């Protein structure tokens, strides 16, 4: 029988530890999606700017007494605010990006976080999530007001109408 060499045992041990560490990192940083399977309502959203009234459809739902709106439909509102806005969905990276003149808003629905203006909001820490339903991405209204609308405008709901002021 051959004796085990110390160098081989160390190399195998270090390799095994690296593999375990990589697997643990991958486990704790995996993407997790939240799908919403309930009823989704359509609201008529109105917004007034420059003596013009804009209307568009806005999908949303109410869960745990909180209102969630579709980021896909909010594009109509963001386009009114900034004509150069573009929206990108990268399904490989699990992100939806609003590219505006003043900066980018990155909604990472795989990690449940929002990155904008060198700030990051971890939605998991606030017990909130970005929901997915039929290729639409839904987020709590308060985060839309805080990030995209910069706390300048509020979204109020009356019956089946959403009024953006």
C-alpha positions in Angstrom: 0.0 0.0 0.0 1.1 3.5 -0.8 1.2 6.2 1.7 -1.0 9.2 1.1 1.0 12.2 0.3 0.4 15.3 2.3 0.3 17.6 -0.7 -2.4 15.5 -2.5 -4.6 15.4 0.6 -4.3 19.2 1.0 -5.1 19.8 -2.7 -8.1 17.5 -2.6 -9.4 19.1 0.6 -9.0 22.7 -0.7 -10.7 21.7 -4.0 -13.6 20.1 -2.0 -14.0 23.2 0.2 -14.0 25.4 -2.9 -16.8 23.3 -4.5 -18.9 23.4 -1.3 -18.4 27.2 -1.0 -19.5 27.7 -4.6 -22.5 25.6 -4.2 -23.5 27.4 -1.0 -23.0 30.8 -2.7 -25.2 29.6 -5.7 -27.9 28.4 -3.3 -28.1 31.6 -1.3 -28.0 33.9 -4.4 -30.5 32.0 -6.6 -33.3 33.8 -8.3 -36.8 33.4 -6.8 -39.9 34.4 -8.6 -43.3 35.3 -7.2 -46.2 34.5 -9.5 -49.6 36.0 -8.9 -52.5 33.8 -9.9 -55.4 35.8 -8.7 -57.8 38.2 -10.4 -56.2 41.2 -12.2 -58.4 44.3 -12.7 -58.0 46.9 -15.4 -58.1 50.5 -14.3 -58.5 53.6 -16.5 -55.6 55.8 -15.5 -55.7 59.6 -16.0 -52.9 62.0 -15.9 -53.0 65.8 -16.5 -49.9 67.6 -17.9 -49.6 70.9 -19.9 -53.4 71.4 -20.0 -53.8 68.0 -21.6 -55.5 64.9 -20.1 -53.9 61.6 -20.9 -55.7 58.3 -20.3 -54.5 54.7 -20.6 -55.3 51.3 -19.2 -53.5 50.1 -16.2 -53.6 46.5 -14.9 -53.4 45.9 -11.2 -54.5 43.9 -8.2 -54.9 44.3 -4.5 -53.2 41.9 -2.1 -53.0 42.2 1.7 -54.7 45.7 1.4 -51.8 46.9 -0.8 -52.2 47.9 -4.5 -49.9 46.5 -7.1 -49.6 47.9 -10.6 -48.1 46.6 -13.8 -44.7 48.1 -14.7 -45.4 47.2 -18.3 -48.5 49.5 -18.3 -46.7 52.3 -16.3 -44.6 52.7 -19.4 -47.4 54.8 -20.8 -47.1 57.2 -17.9 -43.3 57.3 -18.0 -43.4 58.1 -21.7 -45.6 61.2 -20.9 -43.0 62.3 -18.3 -40.0 61.7 -20.6 -40.3 61.3 -24.4 -36.9 59.5 -24.6 -37.9 56.6 -22.3 -37.2 53.1 -23.4 -38.1 49.9 -21.6 -36.1 46.7 -21.8 -36.9 43.3 -20.4 -33.9 41.0 -20.1 -35.3 37.5 -19.2 -31.7 36.1 -19.0 -30.8 38.5 -16.2 -34.4 38.7 -14.8 -34.6 42.4 -15.0 -36.9 45.1 -16.4 -35.2 48.4 -17.1 -36.7 51.9 -17.6 -34.0 53.9 -19.5 -34.9 57.6 -19.0 -33.0 60.8 -19.7 -32.2 61.3 -16.0 -31.0 57.7 -15.4 -31.9 54.1 -15.4 -34.4 52.3 -13.1 -33.6 48.6 -12.9 -36.3 46.3 -11.5 -34.6 43.0 -10.7 -37.5 40.6 -10.3 -35.2 37.6 -9.8 -33.6 39.1 -6.7 -36.6 41.4 -5.7 -34.7 44.7 -5.7 -34.8 48.1 -7.3 -31.7 49.9 -8.4 -31.8 53.6 -9.3 -29.7 56.7 -8.8 -26.9 54.7 -7.0 -29.5 53.5 -4.5 -30.8 50.0 -4.0 -34.1 49.0 -2.4 -34.2 45.4 -1.2 -37.8 44.5 -1.4 -37.3 41.3 0.5 -36.2 43.3 3.6 -39.5 45.2 3.5 -41.5 42.0 3.0 -42.5 43.1 -0.6 -42.0 41.3 -3.9 -42.2 41.9 -7.6 -45.0 39.6 -8.9 -45.1 38.1 -12.4 -48.4 37.3 -14.2 -48.8 36.7 -17.9 -45.5 38.4 -18.8 -46.4 41.5 -16.8 -44.4 42.6 -13.8 -46.3 44.0 -10.8 -44.9 46.1 -8.0 -46.4 48.0 -5.0 -47.7 51.4 -5.8 -45.6 53.0 -3.0 -42.4 51.9 -4.7 -43.6 53.3 -8.1 -44.3 56.6 -6.4 -41.0 56.6 -4.6 -38.7 55.6 -7.5 -40.2 56.5 -10.9 -42.4 59.3 -9.8 -39.8 60.6 -7.3 -42.5 61.3 -4.6 -43.7 64.2 -6.8 -46.9 62.5 -7.8 -49.4 60.1 -6.1 -51.6 57.5 -7.6 -55.1 57.4 -6.1 -57.8 54.9 -6.8 -61.5 55.5 -7.0 -63.8 52.7 -8.2 -62.1 51.5 -11.4 -60.1 54.7 -12.0 -56.5 55.5 -11.2 -55.8 59.2 -10.9 -52.2 60.3 -11.1 -51.7 63.7 -9.5 
